[in-house]
Amino acid sequence: MCAKYVLIIACWPNFTVASEYLSESRKHAPEPVSPAFTAGTTTPLDGIDKKEEESELIWKGVKSSFAIPFEEWEKNADKGLLHGLSGNLGLGYPLLDTVAANIPPTAKSGPTNTNITSTLSLKYTLLGNWFISGTLYYYHDKNQQQPWNPDFTYVFGYSDWRPYTFSLMYANYGGNRFKSTDDQKVTYFDQGTWSFGWKFPIVDPVSSWLTFTDEGAIGCQIDFNYTPEFFDLASTSYMKGHQTISLGCKYALFGNWYVNGTAFYYLDSKQKQPWNPDYTYGFGYFDWRPGTITVQYNNYSGNRWRSADRADGTGRFKDGAITIAYSFSF
């Protein structure tokens, strides 16, 4: 296999979910907000022209997307029911103490509010790169838990770590509850987000212009994100068809150290809520392998290209949070 521009995007698609409760804006972003990357050899394959090699990789990625390797069922039949199950334990710590947001109690989505949160995330690989995952949340200050702060979240779909592959995922980070009430259901499926994306690396000569370490590698993903139903603060009602296009890139500095960012384009600017960002960003040490510790800073608050446009209490560095997580597998 040619590993020249290999990157790992969403090796474990639910790994960063532990900190993503911090903003309702996360519902409109695909999982590559914080992917993991690994750089391969920098030596081209012998006898293959660089352009031919890249075109072969693109075609290989495209045609392998959404593959269902039925042969894996027989191969993994003797490995037990827990084969393909992995997870992490996380602790999310906001940098800033804030008061609860002043949003109508009927809302199922809203801005960041301060709450130290412990999480348990589990992912089960069904077959190939098809998966289902979920996260359980424990709020250390239960009085701060808002209607849009979930008891659990869930994600499913197809996501391949290899470059030039397509992905299709559904993610629900809304105010899901273990027990329904008269005011709130267990989950509102239509308030989850469908994301269709394509992964690609930044290659030479552009890569050499942007990187400044020998191990540096940049990988990106572009997504179309669609949420059937969303809460509109201006009308204090639910509206239909929230649509964004997002471009997320991650620069692997060296080893597992990285910086990343995602920019959003709202197809209808009127749909953008005060807590919805123009961009998100993060940095830290990310290791997807079992038995490792990951430390990240992420900012999913209402960041704006112009600081004058941001809502009060959003879009500042101190509105982000630090997450520490331990990964494991069965």
PETAMO-V132605 format. One record per pair of residues at least 12 apart in sequence whose ideal C-beta (glycine too) atoms are under 10 Angstrom apart, sorted by the first residue. I is the first residue (numbers start at 0). J is the second residue. Records with the same first field share a line. If there is no record, write none. Layout:
I->J ; J
This chain:
0->39 ; 44 ; 56 ; 59 ; 161
1->39 ; 40 ; 43 ; 44 ; 47 ; 52 ; 53 ; 55 ; 56 ; 59
2->37 ; 38 ; 39 ; 40 ; 41 ; 42 ; 44
3->38 ; 39 ; 40 ; 41 ; 42 ; 43 ; 44 ; 49 ; 52 ; 53 ; 56 ; 162 ; 200 ; 202 ; 203
4->38 ; 39 ; 40 ; 41 ; 52 ; 53 ; 56 ; 162 ; 163 ; 199 ; 200 ; 201 ; 202 ; 203 ; 206 ; 216 ; 217 ; 218
5->36 ; 37 ; 38 ; 39 ; 40 ; 56 ; 160 ; 161 ; 162 ; 200 ; 216 ; 218
6->34 ; 35 ; 36 ; 37 ; 38 ; 39 ; 160 ; 161 ; 162 ; 198 ; 199 ; 200 ; 201 ; 216 ; 217 ; 218 ; 219 ; 220 ; 249 ; 251
7->34 ; 35 ; 36 ; 37 ; 38 ; 160 ; 161 ; 162 ; 198 ; 216 ; 218 ; 249 ; 251 ; 285 ; 287
8->29 ; 30 ; 31 ; 33 ; 34 ; 35 ; 36 ; 158 ; 159 ; 160 ; 161 ; 162 ; 164 ; 166 ; 196 ; 198 ; 199 ; 200 ; 218 ; 219 ; 220 ; 247 ; 249
9->29 ; 30 ; 31 ; 32 ; 33 ; 34 ; 35 ; 128 ; 130 ; 154 ; 158 ; 159 ; 160 ; 166 ; 168 ; 196 ; 198 ; 220 ; 287
10->34 ; 35 ; 36 ; 37 ; 85 ; 158 ; 160 ; 285 ; 286 ; 287 ; 288
11->30 ; 34 ; 35 ; 85 ; 86 ; 87 ; 120 ; 122 ; 124 ; 130 ; 132 ; 158 ; 160 ; 287 ; 288 ; 289 ; 326 ; 328
12->29 ; 30 ; 31 ; 34 ; 122 ; 124 ; 128 ; 130 ; 131 ; 132 ; 154 ; 155 ; 156 ; 157 ; 158 ; 160 ; 166 ; 168 ; 170
13->30 ; 85 ; 86 ; 87 ; 120 ; 121 ; 122 ; 130 ; 131 ; 132 ; 133 ; 134 ; 152 ; 153 ; 154 ; 155 ; 158 ; 170
14->30 ; 33 ; 34 ; 35 ; 85 ; 86 ; 87 ; 89 ; 120 ; 122 ; 132 ; 285 ; 286 ; 287 ; 293 ; 295 ; 322 ; 324 ; 326
15->30 ; 31 ; 32 ; 33 ; 34 ; 35 ; 87 ; 89 ; 120 ; 259 ; 281 ; 285 ; 293 ; 295 ; 297 ; 322 ; 324
16->30 ; 33 ; 87 ; 89 ; 118 ; 120 ; 122 ; 132 ; 133 ; 134 ; 136 ; 152 ; 153 ; 154 ; 170 ; 172 ; 322 ; 324
17->87 ; 88 ; 89 ; 90 ; 91 ; 116 ; 117 ; 118 ; 119 ; 120 ; 134 ; 136 ; 293 ; 295 ; 297 ; 322 ; 323 ; 324
18->33 ; 89 ; 90 ; 91 ; 92 ; 93 ; 116 ; 118 ; 281 ; 295 ; 296 ; 297 ; 298 ; 299 ; 319 ; 320 ; 321 ; 322 ; 323 ; 324
19->32 ; 33 ; 91 ; 118 ; 134 ; 152 ; 170 ; 172 ; 279 ; 297 ; 299 ; 320 ; 322
20->91 ; 111 ; 112 ; 114 ; 116 ; 118 ; 134 ; 136 ; 138 ; 144 ; 147 ; 148 ; 149 ; 152 ; 172 ; 299 ; 320
21->91 ; 93 ; 110 ; 111 ; 112 ; 113 ; 114 ; 116 ; 148 ; 297 ; 298 ; 299 ; 300 ; 318 ; 319 ; 320 ; 322
22->108 ; 109 ; 110 ; 111 ; 112 ; 147 ; 172 ; 274 ; 275 ; 276 ; 279 ; 297 ; 298 ; 299 ; 300 ; 301 ; 302 ; 313 ; 318 ; 319 ; 320
23->100 ; 102 ; 106 ; 107 ; 108 ; 109 ; 110 ; 111 ; 145 ; 147 ; 148 ; 172 ; 173 ; 174 ; 190 ; 229 ; 230 ; 272 ; 274 ; 275 ; 299 ; 301
24->108 ; 110 ; 111 ; 172 ; 243 ; 263 ; 271 ; 272 ; 273 ; 274 ; 275 ; 276 ; 277 ; 279 ; 299 ; 300 ; 301 ; 302 ; 313
25->111 ; 152 ; 170 ; 172 ; 192 ; 276 ; 279 ; 297 ; 299
26->108 ; 147 ; 152 ; 170 ; 171 ; 172 ; 173 ; 190 ; 191 ; 192 ; 224 ; 226 ; 229 ; 241 ; 275
27->170 ; 172 ; 192 ; 194 ; 222 ; 224 ; 225 ; 226 ; 229 ; 241 ; 242 ; 243 ; 245 ; 263 ; 265 ; 270 ; 271 ; 272 ; 275 ; 276
28->170 ; 172 ; 192 ; 194 ; 222 ; 224 ; 243 ; 245 ; 247 ; 261 ; 263 ; 275 ; 276 ; 279 ; 299
29->154 ; 156 ; 158 ; 166 ; 167 ; 168 ; 170 ; 192 ; 193 ; 194 ; 195 ; 196 ; 220 ; 221 ; 222 ; 223 ; 224 ; 243 ; 245 ; 247 ; 261
30->132 ; 154 ; 156 ; 158 ; 166 ; 168 ; 170 ; 194 ; 196 ; 220 ; 222 ; 247
31->158 ; 166 ; 168 ; 194 ; 196 ; 198 ; 218 ; 219 ; 220 ; 221 ; 222 ; 245 ; 246 ; 247 ; 248 ; 249 ; 259 ; 261
32->220 ; 245 ; 247 ; 249 ; 259 ; 260 ; 261 ; 279 ; 280 ; 281 ; 297 ; 299
33->247 ; 249 ; 257 ; 259 ; 261 ; 279 ; 280 ; 281 ; 282 ; 283 ; 285 ; 293 ; 295 ; 297 ; 322
34->158 ; 160 ; 198 ; 218 ; 219 ; 220 ; 247 ; 248 ; 249 ; 251 ; 257 ; 259 ; 285 ; 287
35->160 ; 218 ; 249 ; 251 ; 255 ; 257 ; 285 ; 286 ; 287 ; 288 ; 293
36->160 ; 162 ; 200 ; 215 ; 216 ; 217 ; 218 ; 248 ; 249 ; 250 ; 251 ; 255 ; 257 ; 259 ; 285
37->160 ; 214 ; 216 ; 218 ; 251 ; 254 ; 255 ; 287
38->200 ; 206 ; 210 ; 212 ; 213 ; 214 ; 215 ; 216 ; 217 ; 218 ; 251 ; 253 ; 254
39->200 ; 216
41->203 ; 206 ; 213 ; 214 ; 216
49->202 ; 203
53->162 ; 163 ; 200 ; 202 ; 203
54->163
55->163
56->161 ; 162 ; 163 ; 199 ; 200 ; 202
57->162 ; 163 ; 164 ; 199
58->163
59->161 ; 162 ; 163 ; 164
60->159 ; 161 ; 162 ; 163 ; 164 ; 165 ; 197 ; 198 ; 199
61->163 ; 164 ; 165 ; 197
62->163 ; 164
63->127 ; 128 ; 159 ; 161 ; 163 ; 164 ; 165
64->128 ; 157 ; 158 ; 159 ; 161 ; 163 ; 164 ; 165 ; 166 ; 167 ; 197 ; 198
65->127 ; 128 ; 129 ; 156 ; 157 ; 159 ; 164 ; 165 ; 166 ; 167
66->126 ; 127 ; 128 ; 129 ; 157 ; 159 ; 164
67->125 ; 126 ; 127 ; 128 ; 129 ; 157
68->126 ; 127 ; 128 ; 129
69->126 ; 127
70->126 ; 127
71->83 ; 124 ; 125 ; 126 ; 127
72->126
75->124 ; 126
79->329
80->123 ; 329
81->123 ; 328 ; 329
82->123 ; 124 ; 328 ; 329
83->122 ; 123 ; 124 ; 125 ; 126 ; 130 ; 328 ; 329
84->121 ; 122 ; 123 ; 124 ; 327 ; 328 ; 329
85->120 ; 121 ; 122 ; 123 ; 124 ; 130 ; 132 ; 287 ; 288 ; 289 ; 326 ; 327 ; 328 ; 329
86->118 ; 119 ; 120 ; 121 ; 122 ; 123 ; 132 ; 133 ; 134 ; 289 ; 324 ; 325 ; 326 ; 327 ; 328 ; 329
87->118 ; 119 ; 120 ; 121 ; 122 ; 134 ; 287 ; 289 ; 291 ; 292 ; 293 ; 322 ; 324 ; 325 ; 326 ; 327 ; 328
88->117 ; 118 ; 119 ; 120 ; 323 ; 324 ; 325 ; 326 ; 327
89->116 ; 117 ; 118 ; 119 ; 120 ; 134 ; 136 ; 293 ; 295 ; 322 ; 323 ; 324 ; 325 ; 326
90->115 ; 116 ; 117 ; 118 ; 137 ; 139 ; 321 ; 322 ; 323 ; 324 ; 325
91->114 ; 115 ; 116 ; 117 ; 118 ; 136 ; 138 ; 139 ; 295 ; 297 ; 320 ; 321 ; 322 ; 323 ; 324
92->113 ; 114 ; 115 ; 116 ; 139 ; 320 ; 321 ; 322 ; 323
93->111 ; 112 ; 113 ; 114 ; 115 ; 116 ; 317 ; 318 ; 319 ; 320 ; 321
94->113 ; 296 ; 298 ; 315 ; 316 ; 317 ; 318 ; 319 ; 320 ; 321
95->111 ; 113 ; 300 ; 312 ; 315 ; 316 ; 317 ; 318 ; 319 ; 320
96->113 ; 143 ; 317
97->110 ; 111 ; 112 ; 113 ; 114 ; 143 ; 312 ; 313 ; 317 ; 318
98->112 ; 113 ; 143 ; 312
99->112 ; 113 ; 114 ; 142 ; 143 ; 144 ; 145
100->112 ; 113 ; 143 ; 145 ; 147 ; 273 ; 274 ; 312
102->145 ; 146 ; 147 ; 230 ; 232 ; 235 ; 273 ; 274
103->146 ; 230 ; 232 ; 235 ; 236
104->145 ; 146 ; 182 ; 183
105->146 ; 182 ; 183 ; 230 ; 235 ; 236 ; 237
106->145 ; 146 ; 147 ; 174 ; 230 ; 231 ; 232 ; 235 ; 236 ; 237
107->145 ; 146 ; 147 ; 149 ; 173 ; 174 ; 175 ; 176 ; 182 ; 183 ; 184 ; 186 ; 187 ; 190 ; 228 ; 229 ; 230 ; 237
108->145 ; 146 ; 147 ; 172 ; 173 ; 174 ; 187 ; 190 ; 226 ; 228 ; 229 ; 230 ; 231 ; 232 ; 237 ; 241 ; 272 ; 274 ; 275
109->145 ; 146 ; 147 ; 148 ; 174 ; 230 ; 232 ; 272 ; 273 ; 274
110->145 ; 147 ; 232 ; 272 ; 273 ; 274 ; 275 ; 300 ; 301 ; 310 ; 311 ; 312 ; 313 ; 318
111->145 ; 148 ; 274 ; 298 ; 299 ; 300 ; 301 ; 312 ; 313 ; 318 ; 319 ; 320
112->138 ; 140 ; 143 ; 144 ; 145 ; 147 ; 148 ; 312
113->140 ; 143 ; 318 ; 320
114->136 ; 137 ; 138 ; 139 ; 140 ; 141 ; 142 ; 143 ; 144 ; 145 ; 148 ; 320
115->137 ; 138 ; 139 ; 140 ; 143 ; 320
116->136 ; 137 ; 138 ; 139 ; 140 ; 143 ; 144 ; 148 ; 320 ; 322
117->135 ; 136 ; 137 ; 138 ; 139
118->134 ; 135 ; 136 ; 137 ; 151 ; 152 ; 322 ; 324
119->133 ; 134 ; 135 ; 136 ; 137 ; 151
120->132 ; 133 ; 134 ; 135 ; 136 ; 152 ; 154 ; 324 ; 326
121->133 ; 134 ; 135 ; 327 ; 329
122->134 ; 154 ; 155 ; 328
123->155 ; 329
125->155 ; 157
126->157
127->157 ; 159
128->156 ; 157 ; 158 ; 159 ; 160 ; 161 ; 164 ; 166
129->155 ; 156 ; 157 ; 158 ; 159 ; 167
130->154 ; 155 ; 156 ; 157 ; 158 ; 168
131->153 ; 154 ; 155 ; 156 ; 169
132->152 ; 153 ; 154 ; 155 ; 156 ; 168 ; 170
133->151 ; 152 ; 153 ; 154 ; 155 ; 171 ; 175
134->149 ; 150 ; 151 ; 152 ; 153 ; 154 ; 172 ; 175
135->149 ; 150 ; 151 ; 152 ; 177
136->148 ; 149 ; 150 ; 151 ; 152 ; 175
137->150
138->150
144->174
145->174
146->173 ; 174 ; 176 ; 182 ; 183 ; 230
147->172 ; 173 ; 174 ; 175 ; 190 ; 230 ; 274
148->172 ; 173 ; 174 ; 175
149->171 ; 172 ; 173 ; 174 ; 175 ; 176 ; 177 ; 186
150->174 ; 175 ; 176 ; 177 ; 178 ; 185 ; 186
151->171 ; 172 ; 175 ; 176 ; 177 ; 185 ; 186
152->170 ; 171 ; 172 ; 173 ; 174 ; 175 ; 186 ; 191
153->169 ; 170 ; 171 ; 172 ; 175 ; 186 ; 188 ; 191
154->168 ; 169 ; 170 ; 171 ; 172 ; 191 ; 192 ; 194
155->167 ; 168 ; 169 ; 170 ; 171 ; 191
156->168 ; 169 ; 170 ; 193 ; 194 ; 195
158->194 ; 196 ; 198 ; 220
159->198
160->198 ; 218 ; 287
161->198
162->197 ; 198 ; 199 ; 200 ; 202 ; 218 ; 219 ; 220
163->197 ; 198 ; 199 ; 200
164->196 ; 197 ; 198 ; 199 ; 220
165->195 ; 196 ; 197 ; 198 ; 220
166->194 ; 195 ; 196 ; 197 ; 198 ; 220 ; 222
167->193 ; 194 ; 195 ; 196 ; 222
168->191 ; 192 ; 193 ; 194 ; 195 ; 196 ; 222 ; 224
169->188 ; 191 ; 192 ; 193 ; 194
170->191 ; 192 ; 193 ; 194 ; 224 ; 226
171->186 ; 187 ; 188 ; 189 ; 190 ; 191 ; 192 ; 226
172->190 ; 191 ; 192
173->186 ; 187 ; 188 ; 189 ; 190 ; 191 ; 192 ; 226 ; 228 ; 229 ; 230
174->186 ; 187 ; 190
175->187 ; 188 ; 190 ; 191
187->227 ; 228 ; 237
188->227 ; 228
189->226 ; 227 ; 228 ; 229 ; 237 ; 239
190->226 ; 227 ; 228 ; 229 ; 230 ; 237 ; 241
191->225 ; 226 ; 227 ; 228
192->222 ; 224 ; 225 ; 226 ; 227 ; 229 ; 241 ; 243
193->222 ; 223 ; 224 ; 225 ; 226 ; 227
194->220 ; 222 ; 223 ; 224 ; 225 ; 226 ; 243 ; 245
195->221 ; 222 ; 223 ; 224 ; 225
196->219 ; 220 ; 221 ; 222 ; 223 ; 224 ; 245 ; 246 ; 247
197->219 ; 220 ; 221 ; 222 ; 223
198->218 ; 219 ; 220 ; 221 ; 222 ; 247
199->217 ; 218 ; 219 ; 220 ; 221 ; 248
200->216 ; 217 ; 218 ; 219 ; 248
201->215 ; 216 ; 217 ; 218 ; 219 ; 248 ; 250
202->216 ; 217
205->217
209->248 ; 250
210->250 ; 251 ; 252
211->250 ; 252
212->250 ; 251 ; 252 ; 253 ; 254 ; 256
213->253
214->251 ; 252 ; 253 ; 254 ; 256
215->250 ; 251 ; 252 ; 253
216->249 ; 250 ; 251 ; 252 ; 253 ; 257
217->248 ; 249 ; 250 ; 251 ; 257 ; 259
218->247 ; 248 ; 249 ; 250 ; 251 ; 259
219->246 ; 247 ; 248 ; 249 ; 250 ; 259 ; 261
220->245 ; 246 ; 247 ; 248 ; 249 ; 261
221->244 ; 245 ; 246 ; 247 ; 248
222->243 ; 244 ; 245 ; 246 ; 247 ; 261 ; 263
223->242 ; 243 ; 244 ; 245 ; 266
224->241 ; 242 ; 243 ; 244 ; 245 ; 263 ; 266
225->240 ; 241 ; 242 ; 243 ; 266
226->238 ; 239 ; 240 ; 241 ; 242 ; 243 ; 270
227->239 ; 240 ; 241
228->240 ; 241
229->241 ; 270 ; 272 ; 275
230->272
231->269 ; 270 ; 272
232->272 ; 273 ; 274 ; 275 ; 310
233->269 ; 272 ; 273
238->267 ; 269 ; 270
239->270
240->266 ; 267 ; 270
241->265 ; 266 ; 267 ; 270 ; 271 ; 272 ; 275
242->264 ; 265 ; 266 ; 267 ; 270
243->263 ; 264 ; 265 ; 266 ; 267 ; 270 ; 271 ; 275
244->262 ; 263 ; 264 ; 265 ; 266
245->261 ; 262 ; 263 ; 264 ; 278 ; 279
246->260 ; 261 ; 262 ; 263 ; 264 ; 278
247->259 ; 260 ; 261 ; 262 ; 263 ; 278 ; 279 ; 280
248->260 ; 261 ; 262
249->261 ; 281 ; 282 ; 285
250->282
251->285
252->282
254->284 ; 285 ; 286
255->283 ; 284 ; 285 ; 286 ; 287 ; 288 ; 291 ; 293
256->282 ; 283 ; 284 ; 285
257->281 ; 282 ; 283 ; 284 ; 285 ; 295
258->280 ; 281 ; 282 ; 283 ; 296
259->279 ; 280 ; 281 ; 282 ; 283 ; 285 ; 295 ; 297
260->278 ; 279 ; 280 ; 281 ; 282 ; 298 ; 302
261->276 ; 277 ; 278 ; 279 ; 280 ; 281 ; 299
262->276 ; 277 ; 278 ; 279 ; 280 ; 302 ; 304
263->275 ; 276 ; 277 ; 278 ; 279 ; 302
264->277
265->277
271->301 ; 303 ; 308
272->301 ; 310
273->301 ; 303 ; 308 ; 309 ; 310 ; 311 ; 312 ; 313 ; 314
274->299 ; 300 ; 301 ; 309 ; 310 ; 312 ; 313 ; 314
275->299 ; 300 ; 301 ; 302 ; 303 ; 310 ; 313
276->298 ; 299 ; 300 ; 301 ; 302 ; 303 ; 304 ; 309 ; 313 ; 314
277->301 ; 302 ; 303 ; 304 ; 305 ; 308 ; 309 ; 314
278->298 ; 302 ; 303 ; 304 ; 314
279->297 ; 298 ; 299 ; 300 ; 301 ; 302 ; 319
280->296 ; 297 ; 298 ; 299 ; 302 ; 316 ; 319
281->295 ; 296 ; 297 ; 298 ; 299 ; 319 ; 320 ; 322
282->294 ; 295 ; 296 ; 297 ; 298
283->295 ; 296 ; 297 ; 321 ; 322 ; 323
285->324
286->324 ; 326
287->326
288->326 ; 328
289->325 ; 326 ; 327 ; 328 ; 329
290->325 ; 326 ; 327 ; 328
291->324 ; 325 ; 326 ; 327
292->323 ; 324 ; 325 ; 326
293->322 ; 323 ; 324 ; 325 ; 326
294->321 ; 322 ; 323 ; 324
295->319 ; 320 ; 321 ; 322 ; 323 ; 324
296->316 ; 319 ; 320 ; 321 ; 322
297->319 ; 320 ; 321 ; 322
298->313 ; 314 ; 315 ; 316 ; 317 ; 318 ; 319 ; 320
299->313 ; 318 ; 319 ; 320
300->312 ; 313 ; 314 ; 315 ; 316 ; 317 ; 318 ; 319 ; 320
301->313 ; 314 ; 315 ; 318
302->314 ; 315 ; 316 ; 318 ; 319
